Amino acid sequence: MKPAVRKIWIFIIPYLFYFSLFATAAPQELPTIKPNLNILKIAHRGSKKFAPEDTIPAFEKAIELGFDYVEIDVHYTKDGLPVIIHDQSLVRTTGVFRNVKDLTLEEIRRFDAGRWFGEKFKGTKVPSLEDALKVMQGHIKLYLDQKEPPNKKLLQILKKYGFYPDNIVIVGENMFQRVFRMLDKNAPIMPNIEGADDIDKILKEFPHPLAFNTTHQMLSDELVAKAHLNGVMIFMNTLFDGEDPAIMRRIIESGVDAIQTDEPTMLLEVLSEMKKESEKN
């Protein structure tokens, strides 16, 4: 090798080594287990069939039922603190005609978010994220649905209680997930997809997501296989028109990784029946 060429390589090699440290590893293919009798179970807004949605009693019921994740919805108060409530307005669950963003956490704590559900829950409050994580810590994982762009305070609280980055999946509008990736480029996000044809495009925009979020209407063998080939889980919803034992059974048989439901006991019954059938075979 000529001296001049040798000098160039001596200069280049350390930089090649440096950049190799940050090279992105190829995704590890995930197995597809059919039927997936250990499918992850997600309680939508807590077990809202048994307690007021997005409140501590609903989260406690999800834990009692043995669910793996609880889905919560996050908005921000006037003082920038994350609270758990689905709507931007307080009216539906507290009867107060005010928006979350216009009130401080202290002001919101004065309202009753449980009486509408039943006298048993009179006095239940809109919980702050911190309130909820104290109860959930060590018992259940977090499915965080962002209803607004995230802020740094949210990330600090998630880390404080040990939910970030290993005990959480982050969803919401894809634009909000983009913002979360600005807070942390490795955030365990779950982009929304329409079907198998969406996967290549979404992976370019969101490299290495933890999962894809979709609905039971989009279920296909191609969707599950392509996601798993790229090392990405499929989290599927049966919300609204999908709360049916036959639909749940089809999802479980397909090898999907997780299922979110408003009917927790129905899902548990379907899984119990399928496990009994499996044992007989």
TORMIVEX-691061 format. One line per 8 residues: number of its first residue (from 1); for each residue x, y negated, z of N, C-alpha, C. Coordinates in nm, 2 decimals, always signed. Each point is the difference from the previous one (the first is absolute). Example, Ala and Ser with C-alpha at 12.3 -4.5 7.8 and 13.67 -1.06 7.14 Angstrom:
BEGIN
1) +1.32 +0.57 +0.78 -0.09 -0.12 +0.00 +0.09 -0.12 +0.00  -0.04 -0.11 -0.07 +0.09 -0.11 +0.00 -0.08 -0.11 +0.08
This chain:
BEGIN
1) +0.08 +0.12 +0.00 -0.08 -0.12 +0.00 +0.09 -0.12 +0.00  -0.04 -0.10 -0.09 +0.08 -0.12 -0.01 -0.01 -0.08 +0.13  +0.11 -0.07 +0.04 -0.01 -0.08 +0.13 -0.11 -0.10 +0.00  -0.04 -0.06 -0.11 -0.11 -0.10 +0.00 -0.13 +0.07 +0.03  -0.02 +0.12 -0.06 -0.13 +0.07 +0.02 +0.00 +0.05 +0.14  +0.11 +0.04 +0.06 +0.01 +0.05 +0.13 -0.04 -0.11 +0.10  +0.04 -0.12 -0.02 -0.03 -0.11 +0.08 -0.15 -0.03 +0.00  -0.06 +0.01 -0.11 -0.15 -0.02 -0.01 -0.07 +0.10 +0.08
9) +0.04 +0.13 -0.01 -0.07 +0.11 +0.07 +0.02 -0.02 +0.15  +0.12 -0.04 +0.04 +0.02 -0.02 +0.14 -0.09 -0.10 +0.06  -0.03 -0.10 -0.09 -0.09 -0.11 +0.05 -0.15 +0.04 +0.00  -0.04 +0.09 -0.10 -0.14 +0.03 -0.02 -0.04 +0.11 +0.10  +0.08 +0.10 +0.03 -0.04 +0.12 +0.07 -0.06 -0.04 +0.14  +0.07 -0.09 +0.08 -0.07 -0.03 +0.13 -0.14 -0.05 -0.02  -0.02 -0.08 -0.10 -0.14 -0.05 -0.02 -0.10 +0.10 -0.04  +0.05 +0.10 -0.08 -0.09 +0.11 -0.04 -0.04 +0.08 +0.13
17) +0.10 +0.02 +0.09 -0.03 +0.07 +0.12 -0.10 -0.08 +0.09  +0.02 -0.13 +0.00 -0.09 -0.09 +0.09 -0.14 +0.01 -0.05  -0.02 -0.01 -0.13 -0.14 +0.00 -0.06 -0.06 +0.14 +0.01  +0.08 +0.10 +0.00 -0.05 +0.14 +0.01 -0.07 +0.02 +0.13  +0.05 -0.07 +0.10 -0.06 +0.01 +0.14 -0.15 -0.04 +0.00  -0.04 -0.09 -0.10 -0.13 -0.05 +0.00 -0.08 +0.06 -0.12  +0.05 +0.10 -0.06 -0.07 +0.07 -0.11 -0.12 +0.07 +0.05  -0.11 +0.00 -0.07 -0.12 +0.06 +0.04 +0.00 +0.14 -0.03
25) -0.03 +0.08 +0.10 +0.00 +0.15 -0.02 -0.12 +0.04 -0.08  +0.01 +0.11 -0.07 -0.12 +0.05 -0.07 -0.10 +0.05 +0.10  -0.13 -0.03 -0.03 -0.10 +0.05 +0.10 +0.00 +0.15 +0.02  -0.03 +0.05 +0.12 +0.00 +0.14 +0.02 -0.15 +0.05 -0.02  -0.01 +0.10 -0.09 -0.13 +0.05 -0.03 -0.07 +0.06 +0.12  -0.13 -0.03 +0.01 -0.08 +0.05 +0.12 -0.07 +0.12 -0.05  -0.02 +0.10 +0.09 -0.08 +0.12 -0.03 -0.15 -0.03 -0.01  -0.07 +0.07 -0.08 -0.14 -0.01 -0.01 -0.06 +0.13 +0.06
33) -0.07 -0.01 +0.11 -0.05 +0.12 +0.07 -0.15 +0.00 -0.02  -0.05 +0.11 -0.06 -0.14 +0.02 -0.04 -0.05 +0.12 +0.07  -0.10 -0.01 +0.08 -0.06 -0.12 +0.06 +0.09 -0.06 +0.11  -0.01 -0.13 +0.02 +0.09 -0.06 +0.10 -0.09 +0.00 +0.13  +0.01 +0.10 +0.08 -0.08 +0.01 +0.12 +0.06 -0.08 +0.12  +0.12 -0.05 -0.03 +0.06 -0.10 +0.10 +0.00 -0.14 -0.05  -0.10 -0.03 -0.08 -0.01 -0.13 -0.06 -0.01 -0.11 +0.12  +0.06 -0.11 -0.02 +0.00 -0.11 +0.10 -0.13 -0.06 +0.01
41) -0.05 -0.02 +0.12 -0.14 -0.05 +0.02 +0.01 -0.15 +0.04  -0.08 -0.08 -0.07 +0.01 -0.15 +0.03 -0.14 -0.04 +0.04  -0.01 -0.07 +0.12 -0.13 -0.05 +0.04 -0.01 -0.15 -0.04  -0.10 -0.02 -0.09 -0.02 -0.14 -0.05 -0.06 -0.10 +0.10  +0.08 -0.10 +0.03 -0.04 -0.10 +0.10 -0.02 +0.06 +0.13  +0.08 +0.11 +0.03 -0.02 +0.08 +0.12 -0.12 +0.09 -0.03  -0.05 +0.07 +0.10 -0.12 +0.08 -0.02 -0.12 -0.08 +0.02  -0.03 -0.08 -0.11 -0.10 -0.10 +0.01 -0.14 +0.06 +0.01
49) -0.02 +0.13 -0.02 -0.13 +0.06 +0.01 -0.03 +0.02 +0.15  +0.10 -0.01 +0.09 -0.02 +0.03 +0.14 +0.02 -0.13 +0.09  +0.06 -0.10 -0.06 +0.04 -0.12 +0.08 +0.01 -0.12 -0.10  -0.01 -0.12 +0.05 +0.01 -0.12 -0.09 +0.13 +0.00 -0.08  -0.01 -0.02 -0.13 +0.11 +0.01 -0.09 +0.11 -0.10 +0.04  +0.13 +0.05 -0.02 +0.12 -0.08 +0.02 +0.01 -0.05 +0.14  -0.05 +0.08 +0.10 +0.02 -0.03 +0.14 +0.07 +0.11 +0.07  +0.05 -0.03 +0.12 +0.07 +0.10 +0.08 -0.08 +0.13 +0.02
57) -0.13 -0.01 +0.04 -0.07 +0.13 +0.02 -0.01 +0.08 -0.13  +0.00 -0.06 -0.12 +0.00 +0.08 -0.12 +0.13 +0.06 -0.02  +0.11 -0.06 +0.03 +0.13 +0.05 -0.01 +0.02 +0.12 +0.10  -0.05 -0.02 +0.12 +0.02 +0.11 +0.10 -0.08 +0.12 -0.04  -0.12 -0.02 -0.07 -0.07 +0.12 -0.05 +0.07 +0.07 -0.11  +0.07 -0.07 -0.09 +0.08 +0.06 -0.10 +0.11 +0.08 +0.06  +0.06 -0.05 +0.10 +0.11 +0.08 +0.07 -0.06 +0.13 +0.07  -0.12 -0.02 +0.06 -0.06 +0.11 +0.07 -0.04 +0.11 -0.10
65) -0.04 -0.03 -0.13 -0.04 +0.09 -0.10 +0.12 +0.07 -0.07  +0.12 -0.05 +0.04 +0.12 +0.06 -0.06 +0.04 -0.05 -0.14  -0.04 -0.12 -0.03 +0.04 -0.05 -0.13 +0.14 -0.04 -0.01  +0.06 -0.01 -0.12 +0.14 -0.03 -0.01 +0.03 -0.14 -0.02  -0.09 -0.07 -0.06 +0.01 -0.15 -0.03 -0.13 -0.07 +0.04  +0.01 -0.12 +0.04 -0.12 -0.09 +0.02 +0.02 -0.12 -0.10  -0.10 -0.03 -0.08 +0.01 -0.11 -0.09 -0.05 -0.13 +0.07  +0.07 -0.10 -0.01 -0.04 -0.13 +0.06 +0.01 -0.11 -0.10
73) -0.07 -0.11 +0.02 +0.00 -0.11 -0.09 +0.05 -0.12 +0.08  +0.10 -0.08 -0.07 +0.06 -0.11 +0.07 -0.02 -0.13 -0.06  -0.05 -0.10 +0.08 +0.00 -0.14 -0.03 +0.08 -0.07 +0.10  +0.02 -0.14 -0.03 +0.09 -0.08 +0.09 -0.08 -0.11 +0.06  +0.03 -0.03 +0.13 -0.07 -0.10 +0.07 +0.07 -0.14 -0.03  -0.06 -0.10 +0.05 +0.05 -0.14 -0.02 +0.14 -0.01 +0.05  +0.03 +0.07 +0.11 +0.14 +0.00 +0.05 +0.09 +0.11 -0.06  -0.04 +0.05 -0.11 +0.08 +0.09 -0.08 +0.02 +0.14 +0.05
81) -0.09 +0.05 +0.09 +0.01 +0.13 +0.06 -0.09 +0.10 -0.07  +0.04 +0.12 -0.03 -0.08 +0.10 -0.07 -0.11 +0.06 +0.09  -0.12 +0.00 -0.04 -0.11 +0.06 +0.07 -0.07 +0.10 -0.09  -0.07 +0.09 +0.06 -0.06 +0.11 -0.08 -0.15 -0.02 -0.02  -0.03 -0.03 -0.12 -0.14 -0.03 -0.04 +0.00 +0.01 -0.15  -0.11 +0.06 -0.06 -0.01 +0.02 -0.14 -0.03 -0.13 -0.08  -0.10 -0.08 +0.05 -0.04 -0.12 -0.07 +0.08 -0.12 +0.04  +0.01 -0.10 -0.09 +0.06 -0.13 +0.05 -0.09 -0.08 +0.09
89) -0.13 +0.03 +0.00 -0.09 -0.06 +0.09 -0.03 +0.09 +0.11  -0.03 -0.06 +0.12 -0.03 +0.07 +0.12 -0.15 +0.04 +0.01  -0.08 -0.05 -0.09 -0.15 +0.01 +0.01 -0.05 +0.14 +0.01  +0.04 +0.09 -0.09 -0.06 +0.13 -0.01 +0.02 +0.08 +0.13  +0.12 -0.01 +0.06 +0.02 +0.09 +0.12 -0.01 -0.08 +0.13  +0.00 -0.13 +0.00 -0.01 -0.07 +0.13 -0.12 -0.10 +0.00  -0.06 -0.03 -0.12 -0.11 -0.09 +0.00 +0.04 -0.15 +0.00  +0.13 -0.02 +0.00 +0.06 -0.14 +0.00 +0.03 -0.04 -0.14
97) -0.06 -0.11 -0.04 +0.02 -0.06 -0.13 +0.13 -0.08 -0.01  +0.11 +0.07 +0.01 +0.13 -0.06 -0.01 +0.09 +0.09 -0.07  +0.11 -0.05 -0.06 +0.10 +0.08 -0.07 +0.12 +0.03 +0.09  +0.06 +0.11 -0.01 +0.12 +0.04 +0.08 +0.11 -0.11 +0.00  +0.03 -0.05 -0.12 +0.11 -0.09 -0.02 -0.02 -0.13 +0.07  -0.13 -0.03 +0.04 -0.03 -0.13 +0.06 +0.01 +0.00 +0.15  +0.02 +0.12 +0.06 +0.00 +0.01 +0.14 +0.13 +0.06 +0.05  +0.04 -0.03 +0.13 +0.11 +0.07 +0.06 -0.04 +0.13 +0.05
105) +0.10 +0.08 +0.03 -0.03 +0.13 +0.06 -0.07 -0.01 +0.13  +0.03 -0.10 +0.09 -0.07 -0.02 +0.12 -0.14 -0.03 -0.02  -0.03 -0.07 -0.10 -0.14 -0.04 -0.03 -0.08 +0.13 -0.05  +0.06 +0.08 -0.08 -0.06 +0.11 -0.06 -0.03 +0.11 +0.11  +0.09 +0.00 +0.10 -0.02 +0.10 +0.11 -0.13 -0.02 +0.08  -0.06 -0.12 -0.02 -0.12 -0.03 +0.08 -0.13 +0.06 -0.06  +0.01 +0.05 -0.12 -0.11 +0.05 -0.07 -0.02 +0.15 +0.02  -0.13 +0.05 -0.01 -0.04 +0.14 +0.02 +0.00 +0.06 -0.14
113) +0.08 +0.10 -0.02 +0.00 +0.07 -0.13 -0.05 +0.15 +0.01  -0.07 +0.02 +0.11 -0.05 +0.14 +0.02 -0.15 +0.01 +0.02  -0.06 -0.11 +0.05 -0.15 +0.01 +0.04 -0.09 +0.04 -0.12  +0.04 -0.05 -0.12 -0.08 +0.02 -0.12 -0.01 +0.15 -0.03  +0.10 +0.08 +0.05 +0.00 +0.15 -0.03 -0.08 +0.07 +0.11  -0.01 -0.05 +0.12 -0.07 +0.06 +0.10 +0.04 -0.06 +0.14  -0.10 +0.01 +0.09 +0.03 -0.06 +0.13 +0.12 +0.06 +0.07  +0.02 +0.13 -0.03 +0.12 +0.07 +0.06 +0.13 -0.08 -0.02
121) +0.00 -0.07 -0.12 +0.13 -0.06 -0.04 -0.01 -0.15 +0.02  -0.09 -0.05 +0.08 -0.01 -0.14 +0.03 +0.13 -0.05 +0.06  +0.05 -0.11 -0.04 +0.12 -0.06 +0.05 +0.13 +0.04 -0.07  -0.01 +0.09 -0.10 +0.11 +0.05 -0.08 +0.06 -0.12 -0.08  +0.13 -0.02 +0.00 +0.06 -0.12 -0.06 +0.05 +0.03 -0.14  +0.02 -0.10 -0.08 +0.08 +0.01 -0.12 +0.14 +0.02 +0.04  +0.07 +0.11 -0.03 +0.13 +0.02 +0.06 +0.11 -0.07 -0.08  +0.10 -0.04 +0.06 +0.12 -0.04 -0.07 +0.08 +0.12 -0.05
129) +0.08 -0.01 -0.09 +0.08 +0.11 -0.04 +0.08 +0.06 +0.11  +0.05 -0.09 +0.09 +0.08 +0.05 +0.11 -0.08 +0.08 +0.10  -0.13 -0.05 +0.02 -0.09 +0.07 +0.09 -0.02 +0.15 -0.05  -0.02 +0.01 -0.13 -0.03 +0.13 -0.06 +0.13 +0.09 +0.01  +0.11 -0.05 -0.04 +0.12 +0.08 +0.00 +0.04 +0.06 +0.14  -0.03 -0.08 +0.10 +0.03 +0.05 +0.14 -0.08 +0.13 +0.02  -0.12 +0.00 -0.05 -0.09 +0.12 +0.02 +0.04 +0.12 -0.09  +0.04 -0.04 -0.12 +0.03 +0.11 -0.10 +0.14 +0.06 +0.01
137) +0.09 -0.07 +0.06 +0.14 +0.03 +0.00 +0.02 +0.15 +0.06  +0.06 +0.08 -0.09 +0.03 +0.14 +0.04 -0.11 +0.09 -0.02  -0.12 -0.05 -0.05 -0.12 +0.09 -0.02 -0.04 +0.01 -0.14  +0.02 -0.10 -0.08 -0.05 +0.00 -0.14 +0.08 -0.09 -0.08  +0.00 +0.02 -0.13 +0.07 -0.09 -0.09 -0.09 -0.11 -0.06  +0.06 -0.09 -0.06 -0.07 -0.12 -0.04 -0.01 -0.02 -0.15  -0.12 -0.02 -0.05 -0.04 -0.02 -0.14 -0.04 -0.15 +0.00  +0.09 -0.09 -0.04 -0.02 -0.14 +0.02 -0.05 -0.06 -0.14
145) -0.13 -0.05 +0.01 -0.06 -0.06 -0.12 +0.01 -0.16 +0.01  +0.09 -0.06 -0.08 +0.02 -0.14 +0.01 -0.11 -0.07 -0.07  -0.07 -0.09 +0.07 -0.11 -0.08 -0.06 +0.05 -0.14 -0.04  +0.13 -0.03 +0.04 +0.06 -0.12 -0.03 +0.15 +0.03 -0.02  +0.08 -0.10 -0.06 +0.14 +0.03 -0.01 +0.06 +0.01 +0.13  +0.10 +0.09 +0.02 +0.06 +0.03 +0.13 +0.09 -0.11 +0.04  +0.03 -0.01 +0.13 +0.10 -0.10 +0.05 +0.10 +0.08 +0.09  +0.11 -0.07 +0.04 +0.11 +0.06 +0.07 -0.05 +0.05 +0.14
153) -0.10 -0.07 +0.06 -0.05 +0.04 +0.13 -0.05 +0.14 +0.00  -0.07 +0.03 -0.11 -0.06 +0.13 -0.02 +0.11 +0.11 +0.01  +0.10 -0.02 -0.08 +0.11 +0.09 -0.01 +0.07 +0.02 +0.14  +0.02 -0.11 +0.07 +0.06 +0.00 +0.14 -0.08 +0.09 +0.09  -0.13 -0.02 +0.00 -0.09 +0.08 +0.09 +0.00 +0.15 -0.04  +0.00 +0.03 -0.13 +0.00 +0.14 -0.04 +0.13 +0.07 +0.05  +0.11 -0.07 -0.01 +0.13 +0.05 +0.04 +0.00 +0.02 +0.16  -0.05 -0.10 +0.06 +0.00 +0.00 +0.15 -0.06 +0.12 +0.06
161) -0.11 +0.05 -0.07 -0.07 +0.12 +0.06 +0.03 +0.13 -0.07  +0.11 +0.00 -0.09 +0.04 +0.12 -0.06 -0.08 +0.05 -0.11  -0.08 -0.08 -0.07 -0.08 +0.04 -0.11 +0.07 -0.02 -0.13  +0.11 -0.08 +0.00 +0.07 -0.04 -0.12 +0.14 +0.05 +0.00  +0.05 +0.07 -0.10 -0.06 +0.03 -0.13 -0.06 +0.14 -0.01  +0.01 +0.08 +0.11 -0.02 +0.14 -0.02 -0.15 +0.05 +0.03  -0.08 -0.08 +0.07 -0.13 +0.04 +0.04 -0.11 -0.09 -0.06  +0.02 -0.03 -0.12 -0.09 -0.10 -0.07 +0.00 +0.02 -0.15
169) -0.12 -0.03 -0.06 -0.01 -0.02 -0.14 -0.07 -0.13 -0.02  +0.05 -0.08 -0.10 -0.05 -0.13 -0.02 -0.08 -0.01 -0.13  -0.12 -0.05 +0.01 -0.08 -0.01 -0.12 -0.06 -0.14 -0.01  -0.10 -0.03 -0.08 -0.05 -0.13 -0.03 +0.01 -0.03 -0.14  -0.04 -0.12 -0.04 +0.01 -0.04 -0.14 +0.15 +0.01 -0.04  +0.03 +0.04 -0.12 +0.13 +0.02 -0.04 +0.09 -0.12 +0.01  -0.06 -0.12 -0.01 +0.07 -0.12 +0.01 +0.05 -0.02 +0.15  -0.08 +0.05 +0.09 +0.04 -0.01 +0.14 +0.11 +0.10 +0.03
177) +0.00 +0.11 -0.07 +0.11 +0.10 +0.02 +0.13 -0.05 -0.06  -0.01 -0.08 -0.10 +0.11 -0.07 -0.06 +0.07 -0.09 +0.10  -0.09 -0.07 +0.07 +0.05 -0.10 +0.11 +0.07 +0.08 +0.11  -0.06 +0.12 +0.04 +0.06 +0.08 +0.10 +0.14 +0.04 -0.04  +0.02 +0.04 -0.13 +0.13 +0.04 -0.05 +0.10 -0.11 +0.00  -0.05 -0.12 +0.01 +0.09 -0.12 +0.01 +0.05 -0.01 +0.15  -0.08 +0.04 +0.09 +0.04 +0.01 +0.14 +0.10 +0.11 +0.02  -0.03 +0.11 -0.06 +0.09 +0.12 +0.01 -0.01 +0.08 -0.14
185) +0.11 +0.00 -0.07 +0.00 +0.06 -0.13 -0.03 +0.15 +0.00  +0.02 +0.06 +0.12 -0.03 +0.15 +0.01 -0.13 +0.03 +0.07  -0.09 -0.10 +0.01 -0.13 +0.02 +0.08 -0.07 +0.12 -0.06  -0.06 +0.08 +0.09 -0.08 +0.12 -0.04 -0.13 -0.03 -0.05  -0.01 -0.06 -0.12 -0.12 -0.05 -0.05 -0.08 +0.11 -0.08  -0.13 -0.03 -0.03 -0.08 +0.10 -0.07 -0.08 -0.08 -0.10  +0.06 -0.02 -0.12 -0.07 -0.08 -0.11 -0.13 +0.07 -0.04  -0.10 -0.08 -0.04 -0.12 +0.05 -0.05 +0.02 +0.04 -0.15
193) -0.06 +0.12 -0.04 +0.01 +0.04 -0.14 -0.14 +0.05 -0.04  -0.02 -0.01 -0.13 -0.12 +0.04 -0.06 +0.00 +0.15 -0.04  +0.11 +0.05 -0.04 +0.01 +0.14 -0.04 +0.14 +0.04 -0.04  +0.02 +0.12 -0.06 +0.13 +0.05 -0.04 +0.07 -0.10 -0.10  -0.08 -0.06 -0.08 +0.06 -0.08 -0.11 +0.06 -0.13 +0.06  -0.03 -0.03 +0.12 +0.04 -0.12 +0.07 +0.14 +0.01 +0.07  +0.04 +0.13 +0.02 +0.12 +0.02 +0.08 +0.13 -0.06 -0.05  +0.03 +0.02 -0.12 +0.13 -0.05 -0.06 +0.01 -0.15 +0.02
201) -0.11 -0.07 -0.03 +0.00 -0.15 +0.01 +0.01 -0.04 +0.15  -0.07 +0.06 +0.09 +0.01 -0.03 +0.14 +0.14 +0.03 +0.06  +0.06 +0.10 -0.04 +0.13 +0.04 +0.05 +0.11 -0.11 -0.04  -0.02 -0.06 -0.12 +0.09 -0.10 -0.04 -0.01 -0.13 +0.09  -0.13 -0.02 +0.04 -0.02 -0.12 +0.08 +0.03 +0.02 +0.14  -0.03 +0.13 +0.05 +0.02 +0.03 +0.14 +0.09 +0.13 +0.01  +0.13 -0.01 -0.01 +0.08 +0.12 +0.00 -0.01 +0.07 +0.14  +0.00 +0.13 +0.00 +0.00 +0.09 +0.12 -0.11 -0.04 +0.10
209) -0.12 +0.00 -0.04 -0.11 -0.02 +0.10 -0.01 +0.13 +0.08  -0.06 -0.01 +0.12 -0.03 +0.11 +0.08 -0.11 +0.09 -0.06  -0.10 -0.07 -0.05 -0.12 +0.07 -0.05 -0.07 -0.09 -0.10  -0.09 +0.06 -0.07 -0.10 -0.07 -0.09 -0.13 +0.00 +0.07  -0.08 -0.11 -0.01 -0.13 -0.01 +0.05 -0.10 +0.01 -0.11  -0.10 +0.09 +0.01 -0.10 +0.02 -0.10 -0.13 +0.05 +0.05  -0.10 +0.02 -0.08 -0.13 +0.05 +0.04 -0.02 +0.14 -0.06  -0.10 +0.06 +0.06 -0.03 +0.14 -0.05 -0.04 +0.00 -0.14
217) -0.06 -0.11 -0.06 -0.04 +0.00 -0.14 +0.12 +0.02 -0.09  +0.12 -0.04 +0.04 +0.12 +0.01 -0.08 +0.07 +0.13 +0.01  -0.05 +0.09 +0.08 +0.07 +0.13 +0.02 +0.02 +0.08 -0.12  +0.12 +0.05 -0.02 +0.03 +0.09 -0.11 +0.13 +0.08 +0.03  +0.01 +0.11 -0.06 +0.12 +0.08 +0.02 +0.13 -0.08 -0.05  -0.02 -0.07 -0.11 +0.11 -0.08 -0.05 +0.04 -0.11 +0.09  -0.09 -0.06 +0.07 +0.03 -0.11 +0.10 +0.08 +0.06 +0.11  -0.04 +0.11 +0.06 +0.07 +0.06 +0.11 +0.14 +0.04 -0.04
225) +0.01 +0.07 -0.11 +0.13 +0.06 -0.05 +0.10 -0.11 -0.03  -0.05 -0.11 -0.07 +0.09 -0.11 -0.04 +0.05 -0.08 +0.12  -0.09 -0.02 +0.10 +0.04 -0.07 +0.12 +0.11 +0.08 +0.07  -0.03 +0.13 +0.02 +0.09 +0.08 +0.08 +0.14 +0.02 -0.08  -0.01 +0.00 -0.13 +0.13 +0.01 -0.08 +0.08 -0.12 +0.03  -0.06 -0.11 +0.03 +0.08 -0.13 +0.02 +0.02 -0.02 +0.15  -0.03 +0.10 +0.09 +0.03 -0.01 +0.14 -0.10 -0.09 +0.07  -0.12 -0.01 -0.05 -0.10 -0.09 +0.06 -0.12 +0.07 +0.04
233) -0.05 -0.02 +0.12 -0.12 +0.06 +0.05 -0.13 -0.06 -0.06  -0.11 +0.07 +0.01 -0.13 -0.05 -0.04 -0.09 -0.01 +0.12  -0.04 -0.13 +0.03 -0.10 -0.02 +0.11 -0.13 -0.03 -0.07  -0.10 +0.07 +0.03 -0.13 -0.01 -0.07 -0.11 -0.03 +0.09  -0.10 -0.09 -0.05 -0.11 -0.04 +0.07 -0.13 +0.08 -0.04  -0.08 +0.03 +0.10 -0.13 +0.05 -0.03 -0.11 -0.10 +0.05  +0.04 -0.12 +0.02 -0.09 -0.11 +0.06 -0.11 -0.02 -0.10  -0.12 -0.04 +0.07 -0.12 -0.03 -0.08 -0.06 +0.12 -0.07
241) +0.02 +0.02 -0.13 -0.07 +0.10 -0.07 +0.07 +0.14 +0.01  +0.11 +0.01 +0.07 +0.07 +0.12 +0.00 -0.01 +0.08 +0.13  -0.08 -0.04 +0.09 -0.01 +0.06 +0.13 -0.10 +0.12 -0.02  +0.06 +0.11 -0.05 -0.08 +0.12 -0.03 +0.10 +0.12 +0.01  -0.05 +0.10 +0.07 +0.09 +0.12 +0.02 +0.06 +0.06 -0.13  -0.08 +0.00 -0.11 +0.05 +0.05 -0.12 +0.12 -0.08 -0.06  -0.02 -0.13 +0.01 +0.11 -0.09 -0.04 +0.12 +0.02 +0.08  -0.01 +0.00 +0.13 +0.11 +0.02 +0.09 +0.07 +0.13 -0.03
249) -0.08 +0.11 -0.02 +0.06 +0.13 -0.03 +0.08 -0.01 -0.13  -0.05 -0.07 -0.10 +0.07 -0.01 -0.13 +0.14 -0.07 +0.02  +0.00 -0.11 +0.08 +0.12 -0.07 +0.03 +0.10 +0.09 +0.07  -0.04 +0.07 +0.10 +0.09 +0.09 +0.07 +0.05 +0.11 -0.09  -0.08 +0.05 -0.08 +0.04 +0.11 -0.09 +0.10 -0.05 -0.11  +0.00 -0.13 -0.03 +0.09 -0.06 -0.10 +0.14 -0.02 +0.04  +0.03 +0.00 +0.13 +0.14 -0.02 +0.05 +0.03 -0.14 +0.03  -0.11 -0.09 +0.01 +0.02 -0.14 +0.04 +0.06 +0.00 +0.15
257) +0.07 -0.10 +0.03 +0.08 -0.01 +0.13 -0.08 -0.05 +0.12  -0.10 -0.09 -0.03 -0.07 -0.07 +0.11 -0.14 -0.04 -0.05  -0.09 +0.00 +0.10 -0.14 -0.04 -0.04 -0.05 -0.09 +0.11  -0.06 -0.12 -0.05 -0.06 -0.10 +0.09 -0.15 +0.01 -0.01  -0.06 +0.00 +0.12 -0.14 +0.02 +0.01 -0.07 -0.08 +0.11  -0.13 -0.02 -0.02 -0.09 -0.06 +0.10 -0.08 +0.11 +0.07  +0.02 +0.12 -0.04 -0.07 +0.12 +0.05 +0.10 +0.10 +0.06  +0.06 -0.04 +0.12 +0.11 +0.09 +0.05 -0.04 +0.14 +0.04
265) -0.12 +0.01 +0.05 -0.05 +0.14 +0.04 -0.03 +0.08 -0.12  -0.05 -0.06 -0.10 -0.02 +0.08 -0.13 +0.13 +0.05 -0.05  +0.10 -0.08 -0.01 +0.13 +0.05 -0.04 +0.06 +0.11 +0.08  -0.01 -0.02 +0.13 +0.05 +0.11 +0.09 -0.08 +0.13 -0.02  -0.13 -0.01 -0.02 -0.08 +0.12 -0.03 +0.04 +0.07 -0.13  +0.02 -0.08 -0.10 +0.05 +0.05 -0.13 +0.13 +0.08 +0.01  +0.09 -0.07 +0.07 +0.14 +0.06 +0.02 -0.01 +0.13 +0.08  -0.09 +0.00 +0.10 -0.01 +0.12 +0.08 -0.06 +0.12 -0.08
273) -0.10 -0.03 -0.08 -0.06 +0.10 -0.09 +0.11 +0.06 -0.10  +0.08 -0.09 -0.06 +0.09 +0.04 -0.10 +0.12 +0.08 +0.07  +0.03 -0.03 +0.12 +0.11 +0.07 +0.07 -0.05 +0.14 +0.04  -0.13 +0.01 +0.03 -0.06 +0.14 +0.03 +0.00 +0.08 -0.12  -0.04 -0.06 -0.12 +0.00 +0.07 -0.12 +0.14 +0.05 -0.04  +0.10 -0.09 +0.02 +0.14 +0.04 -0.03 +0.05 +0.12 +0.08  -0.04 +0.00 +0.13 +0.04 +0.11 +0.09 -0.06 +0.13 -0.04  -0.12 +0.00 -0.05 -0.07 +0.12 -0.05 +0.07 +0.05 -0.12
281) +0.05 -0.09 -0.09 +0.07 +0.05 -0.12 +0.14 +0.04 +0.03
